[in-house]
Amino acid sequence: MTDPAPGAPVSRNARRERLVGLLVLGIALVLLVSSPTWFASGSVAVGVAQLVLGLVLAGVGAFLVRRSGTA
C-alpha cells in the first residue's frame, strides 16, 4: 500500500478513526488522572482496575491515532 500524497485530502474513515482515537485517549487521561483518589480513599482494587483500564485505553487510542495518520 502506498502512502498518500502530502496534499491529498484525508478520507472520511481516517478522520473518524482519528476522532475516535482522540476521544479514547481523553477518556484514558481522565481515568489515569482520577485513579489516585481511589487509592487515597482506601479502595486499592478499584484504583488498580482503573489504572489498568486507563493504560489499555491509552494504547488503543494511540493505535487508532497512529493508524489514521497513515491511512
Secondary structure, 3 states (H helix, E strand, C coil): CCCCCCCCCCCHHHHHHHHHHHHHHHHHHHHHHHHHHHHHCCCHHHHHHHHHHHHHHHHHHHHHHHHHHHC
